[in-house]
Amino acid sequence: MNHWQELALIAIITLTILVGCCSAADLSVSPTGGYSDQKVINDAIDAVVQSGGGIVYLNAGTYIIDGPVLIKSNIKLAGDSNAIIKVYSGSSQWFQGSIGIISNAENLRNVEVCGFQVDGSVTELPLSYHKSRSDTAHDCERCILFAGDSGNMMDNISIHDMTLFDSFSDGVYIRFCDNVHIYNNFISNTQHEGTYLVCCRYSLIEYNRIAGICSDCMRYDNNQNTEVRFNTCWSYNGSHASNTYIGGENGIQVGNTGASKGYDGRNKPFYTQNVYVHDNSFINNGLNAVLIDGDVKDDNVYFMNNTIIGHDQLETSGFPIDLINNYSYEHSPSLQTSKKIFNSIFDILNVKFQNSGFTDQQDESIQYTVQKATVGDIAGGIKIVGFRNQIIIDNQTYIPDKDSAIVKYTAVMAPGLDFWNKGIDKTDPKVSVSIKDGMAEAKLDVTMRWYTVSTNQNKKTIKKTFHTSTASFNDSCQAPDILPNDQNVTACVDVYSSETFPKFIINIPHTALTQRIEYKYENVQATHTFLIGEKQTDDKGIEHTFYTRCNRWDGNSSSMADEFIINGPFNPTDLSLTYHTPYEDIKISDVRVTVHDLEKDTWRVPIIGLIIRIIFMCFILILLYRITFL
């Protein structure tokens, strides 16, 4: 083996070991300060794809771009909540056709985008950028555009916890895809559709807040097996460009569509079927709250339990109308304006929300007349009229404990004995209530001491004769389930002790019955809310709490999906975690910490020492080879 052969062998062994060491590596990036930050993001995506897939994480900061961010399969593009991908104000019109601000470089499989912001810079770009040619409109500058092929559907795309704003076209546009989940996004002033799905199957769109200025807040063409729920859609008024008239917004459009402006729509392989739109709020929609477009007939398209509030109702409610009037493409509503509106959305809906399932209502305030039955000498009755502190989650009713039944009862002398010369000396009622196997049982045992009176001719009492009578009365009814206890709560803390970017991530598993989780660390705090309760009163005057699902983070920290993220070193004594159900407030004491010596999500991995050691090992191997075989 000559010198050059030895060097080649060193290189082969080194590369082989490096490839093995770098498989499935996640990476994080930061802004460069230039105008082409899409390059550093795309380079990270390519590197992670080559190592088998994983996470590319955007650290906080503004990433100025003059070209698309290109997603590939098996990639999770995540980021700090203060990470912003922003279109360069001097950019050319590269975001048109099938190219969005964030777009796909291939037919996607298993992709997740979450946690950061996308700013289309609509107020800084020429108005003409909203279309690609004279016969099209609003087909340019979609914040997220993932396009598959009618003969090769994309699969498994999730977009969540994003802030998308100020773009000439859609917030999220996806076509030809199976298994789409779009949730918990804030979308403002995307000047075509907020979310727009074409020819997608098995999609769930939920918990999004969309402030639209043109066309629809949500639009779903030729989709099948789609559920749209718990979204809040708000529309702005104002003069629009491109022949879009004042008040031309829809809350949601569902239907079958063919060709769109300037485009051929003949390649759509299926029609709208099995679409369920429920429990959404549509507010100030100038044209229609709900528009069914195209030839949709008996194709299982359902609209149920949606709230609709019009412009006139807003005016009479005293809402400041200047927040929604007089906007246009030249004068777009700001992200801050949209946030101000959504922060007061519960007042607009005239709903008062609460966290706890306890209502503090006293049983004495509930009026109910019990129907009496006669048993021997006693007329009485008992009735289970309802349950205190009752809650409803997903149409399932719960109570806090087996003592929650509200009982009303009465016991008097039987009408046949209730006449002159008879009276009641003492009534001793004993009430027992039990809940077992889904049934509530109430029993009233009454002991009554009564008397008869003997009188003389002058009707003066000369003698009382005492008697004792007993009777029992019963009632039963179906009882709600008792909400299970959730005492064993564990927090998992992953600490990344990188010298350059130390951070830690907290994940607390939650269930379908978790109301919220509160995080506090030094002066940083956040609340992750899953259930919002509305106090209601039934026809018997009994207060209960109806819970609506949500997925909302509030506070001054970074978060992503179910993770609470703090940049900096971890000190366990500064951490306070509280887990809430509708009935319990649990301080979490079981905190399990895992320390990672090297931060996994980083470009800045100190591999120079590793490379030197590998090269040294190669020389040893070659030396052994020469000694053994030469």
Secondary structure, DSSP 8 states (H G I E B T S, - for coil): --HHHHHHHHHHHHHHHHHHHTTT--EEE---SSS-THHHHHHHHHHHHHTT-EEEEE-SEEEEESS-EEE-TTEEEEE-TTEEEEE-TT--S---TT--SEEESSS-EEEEEESSEEE--GGGS-GGGG-SSTT--S-S--SEEEE-BTTB-EEEEEEES-EEEEESS-SEEEEEEEEEEEES-EEEEESS-SEEEEEEEEEEEES-EEEESSSEEEEEES-EEEEEES-EEEE--S--STT--TT--EEEEEE-----TTS--TT-----EEEEEES-EEES-SSEEEEEESS--SS-EEEES-EEE-HHHHHHHT--GGGTSS--SSS---HHHHHHHHHTHHHHTT--EES-S-----GGG-------EEETTEEEEEEEEEETTEEEETTEEEESSTT-EEEEEEEEE-GGG-STTEEEEEEEEEEEEEEETTEEEEEEEEEEEEEEEEE-TT--EEEEEEEEEEEEEEEEEE--EE-------EEEEEEE--SSS-EEEEE----TT--EEEEEETTEEEEEEEEEEEEEE-TTS-EEEEEEEEEEEEESSEEETTEEEEES---GGGEEEEEE-SS-EEE--EEEEEEESS-SS-S----HHHHHHHHHHHHHHHHHHHHHH-
